[in-house]
Amino acid sequence: MTEPVRVRPLTRTDVAVAAALHARVLDMEFLVRYGPAFMRAYYRAWIEAPDAISLAAVDEQGELVGTLLGATDTTSHMNAMVRRSGWRLASRLALYAAGHPALAKDLIITRGRRYLRGVARLVTSRRHGAATGGSTVERGPRIGEITHVLVRPERQGLGAGRVLVLAALEQGREAQLDEMVLVTPPDQDARGFYERLGWIADGDVTSRSGEDFVRYRYLLRRGDPPGGGGPPGLR
């Protein structure tokens, strides 16, 4: 069974609802642990940065039932987030971590070095008055990424996740990408969902926090249409 949903761009007016949905569905994710204010700032930064894929699935009443985040150029998008919003995000992280010593320790151990490199890039780019990313030289395949597909738990299995993923793939085609990638937890429902849509398993990965994931690829240049619907109960 499916329900009528349409996909539109995620906007600033959706940020509060989208961030709350993220915290509800992925309550143990690293970013969620830094509180609602940080999550709202993170979503605003994501949406506003160039090369973002940010989509909303809404029902017939216009209620947001799902979201998808990704990027058509991951490096360019992340560099833009750092340039435009890095200080704001860092200050919210630091403010929240100051009141939660265990989280502060975890942040330093698992992300500290990478975040310091990001701040260094931000300082360098401002000092030289130029962006650090976005080379015009082609270096291999053009690869986009889906980072999050989130659907309200009571609406999962009704088609919202499927239409969000298909819309992201179409955005990848419009950007003339060669392929898109994502990672997902290694449970069978998640794997079946993406494999039914034509995604190809491409090995296991482990996050900096120790979580295990399966990496998937979708080849946009092969000329095949996307696969059919996903299984009940997933996204």
C-alpha positions as CSV (number, residue, x, y, z in Angstrom):
1,M,0.0,0.0,0.0
2,T,1.2,3.5,-0.8
3,E,-0.1,6.9,0.0
4,P,-0.1,10.0,-2.2
5,V,3.0,12.1,-1.5
6,R,4.8,14.7,-3.5
7,V,8.4,15.8,-3.3
8,R,9.5,19.4,-3.2
9,P,12.7,21.3,-2.1
10,L,13.3,21.5,1.6
11,T,13.2,25.1,2.7
12,R,14.1,27.2,5.7
13,T,10.5,27.1,6.8
14,D,10.8,23.3,7.1
15,V,13.9,23.4,9.3
16,A,12.3,23.0,12.7
17,V,10.1,20.1,11.7
18,A,12.9,18.5,9.7
19,A,15.4,18.7,12.5
20,A,12.8,17.3,15.0
21,L,12.1,14.4,12.6
22,H,15.9,13.7,12.3
23,A,16.2,13.6,16.1
24,R,13.2,11.3,16.4
25,V,14.3,8.8,13.7
26,L,18.0,8.9,14.4
27,D,18.0,9.6,18.2
28,M,21.4,8.0,18.7
29,E,23.2,9.7,15.9
30,F,26.3,11.7,16.8
31,L,24.9,15.1,15.6
32,V,21.6,14.7,17.3
33,R,23.3,14.4,20.7
34,Y,24.2,18.1,20.5
35,G,20.7,19.3,20.9
36,P,17.8,20.8,18.9
37,A,19.4,24.3,18.3
38,F,22.5,22.7,16.7
39,M,20.3,20.4,14.5
40,R,18.3,23.4,13.3
41,A,21.5,25.3,12.5
42,Y,22.9,22.2,10.7
43,Y,19.8,21.9,8.5
44,R,19.9,25.6,7.6
45,A,23.6,25.4,6.7
46,W,23.0,22.3,4.6
47,I,20.1,23.8,2.7
48,E,21.9,27.1,2.0
49,A,25.2,25.7,0.7
50,P,25.6,25.2,-3.1
51,D,25.4,21.7,-4.5
52,A,22.9,20.6,-1.8
53,I,20.3,17.9,-2.4
54,S,17.6,18.8,0.2
55,L,14.1,17.3,-0.4
56,A,10.9,17.1,1.5
57,A,8.1,14.6,1.0
58,V,4.7,16.0,1.9
59,D,1.2,14.5,2.1
60,E,-2.0,15.7,0.6
61,Q,-2.5,18.1,3.5
62,G,1.0,19.6,3.0
63,E,2.4,17.9,6.1
64,L,6.0,17.0,6.0
65,V,6.3,13.2,6.3
66,G,9.9,12.7,5.2
67,T,13.2,14.3,4.2
68,L,16.3,13.6,2.2
69,L,19.7,15.2,2.4
70,G,22.6,14.8,0.0
71,A,24.9,16.6,-2.3
72,T,25.7,16.6,-6.0
73,D,29.3,17.5,-5.1
74,T,30.2,16.4,-1.6
75,T,33.5,18.2,-1.3
76,S,32.2,21.5,-2.7
77,H,29.1,21.4,-0.6
78,M,31.0,20.7,2.6
79,N,33.5,23.4,1.9
80,A,30.7,25.8,1.3
81,M,29.1,24.8,4.6
82,V,32.3,25.4,6.4
83,R,32.9,28.8,4.8
84,R,29.3,30.1,5.2
85,S,28.3,28.5,8.5
86,G,31.3,26.9,10.1
87,W,31.7,29.4,12.9
88,R,28.0,29.3,13.8
89,L,27.9,25.5,13.9
90,A,31.2,25.3,15.8
91,S,29.9,27.8,18.4
92,R,26.7,25.8,18.9
93,L,28.7,22.6,19.3
94,A,31.1,24.2,21.8
95,L,28.2,25.8,23.8
96,Y,26.4,22.5,24.1
97,A,29.5,20.5,24.8
98,A,30.5,22.9,27.6
99,G,27.5,21.7,29.6
100,H,28.0,18.1,28.8
101,P,31.6,16.9,29.5
102,A,31.1,13.4,28.3
103,L,30.0,14.7,24.9
104,A,32.8,17.1,24.8
105,K,35.3,14.3,25.3
106,D,33.7,12.2,22.6
107,L,33.7,15.1,20.2
108,I,37.4,15.7,20.7
109,I,38.3,12.0,20.4
110,T,36.2,11.2,17.4
111,R,36.0,14.4,15.4
112,G,38.4,17.0,16.9
113,R,41.2,16.7,14.4
114,R,38.9,16.7,11.4
115,Y,36.9,19.7,12.7
116,L,40.2,21.6,13.3
117,R,41.2,21.0,9.7
118,G,37.8,22.4,8.6
119,V,38.4,25.5,10.7
120,A,41.9,25.9,9.2
121,R,40.4,25.7,5.7
122,L,37.9,28.4,6.7
123,V,40.6,30.7,8.0
124,T,42.8,30.1,4.9
125,S,40.0,30.7,2.5
126,R,39.0,34.0,4.2
127,R,42.6,35.1,4.4
128,H,43.2,34.6,0.7
129,G,39.7,35.8,-0.3
130,A,38.9,32.6,-2.3
131,A,37.1,29.3,-1.8
132,T,39.2,26.3,-1.2
133,G,37.1,23.8,-3.1
134,G,35.5,23.6,-6.6
135,S,38.3,22.9,-9.0
136,T,37.3,23.2,-12.6
137,V,39.6,20.2,-13.5
138,E,37.7,17.0,-14.0
139,R,39.2,14.2,-11.8
140,G,37.5,10.9,-12.5
141,P,33.8,10.1,-12.2
142,R,31.4,12.8,-10.9
143,I,29.9,11.3,-7.8
144,G,27.1,12.6,-5.6
145,E,25.9,11.3,-2.3
146,I,22.7,10.7,-0.3
147,T,23.5,11.1,3.4
148,H,20.1,10.8,5.1
149,V,16.6,9.5,4.1
150,L,14.2,10.0,7.0
151,V,10.5,9.2,7.2
152,R,8.1,9.6,10.1
153,P,7.9,6.1,11.8
154,E,4.1,5.9,11.5
155,R,4.3,6.7,7.7
156,Q,7.1,4.3,6.9
157,G,6.4,1.6,4.3
158,L,4.0,3.8,2.4
159,G,6.2,5.0,-0.4
160,A,7.7,8.3,0.9
161,G,11.2,7.0,1.1
162,R,11.0,5.6,-2.4
163,V,9.9,8.8,-4.0
164,L,12.5,10.8,-2.1
165,V,15.3,8.5,-3.3
166,L,14.0,8.6,-6.9
167,A,13.9,12.4,-6.8
168,A,17.4,12.6,-5.6
169,L,18.6,10.3,-8.4
170,E,16.8,12.5,-10.9
171,Q,18.6,15.5,-9.4
172,G,21.9,13.6,-9.8
173,R,21.1,13.1,-13.5
174,E,20.3,16.7,-14.0
175,A,23.7,17.6,-12.5
176,Q,25.2,15.1,-15.0
177,L,26.7,12.9,-12.3
178,D,28.1,9.5,-13.2
179,E,27.0,7.8,-10.0
180,M,25.6,8.4,-6.5
181,V,26.6,6.7,-3.2
182,L,25.2,6.2,0.2
183,V,25.8,4.2,3.4
184,T,23.1,2.5,5.4
185,P,22.9,0.3,8.5
186,P,23.5,-3.4,7.6
187,D,20.0,-4.6,8.5
188,Q,18.1,-6.6,5.8
189,D,15.2,-4.2,5.5
190,A,17.5,-1.3,4.6
191,R,19.5,-3.4,2.2
192,G,16.4,-4.8,0.5
193,F,15.0,-1.3,0.1
194,Y,18.0,0.1,-1.8
195,E,18.7,-3.0,-3.8
196,R,15.1,-3.0,-5.1
197,L,15.7,0.5,-6.3
198,G,18.8,-0.6,-8.3
199,W,21.6,0.2,-5.8
200,I,24.6,-2.0,-5.7
201,A,26.4,-3.0,-2.5
202,D,30.0,-1.8,-2.5
203,G,31.5,-3.0,0.8
204,D,31.4,-2.3,4.5
205,V,32.5,0.9,6.3
206,T,32.8,1.9,9.9
207,S,32.1,5.4,11.2
208,R,34.5,7.4,13.5
209,S,32.1,6.5,16.3
210,G,32.3,2.8,15.6
211,E,29.0,2.2,13.8
212,D,28.9,-0.3,11.0
213,F,27.4,0.5,7.6
214,V,27.1,-0.9,4.1
215,R,28.1,1.3,1.2
216,Y,25.9,1.4,-1.9
217,R,26.4,2.8,-5.4
218,Y,23.9,3.8,-8.1
219,L,25.3,4.0,-11.6
220,L,23.5,6.9,-13.3
221,R,25.3,6.6,-16.6
222,R,24.3,3.0,-17.4
223,G,21.0,4.1,-19.0
224,D,18.8,1.9,-16.9
225,P,15.6,3.3,-15.2
226,P,15.4,3.1,-11.4
227,G,14.1,0.0,-9.8
228,G,10.7,-0.7,-8.3
229,G,9.2,-0.1,-4.9
230,G,10.9,-0.8,-1.6
231,P,9.7,-3.3,1.0
232,P,7.1,-2.5,3.7
233,G,8.3,-1.0,6.9
234,L,11.3,0.9,5.7
235,R,11.7,4.7,5.3
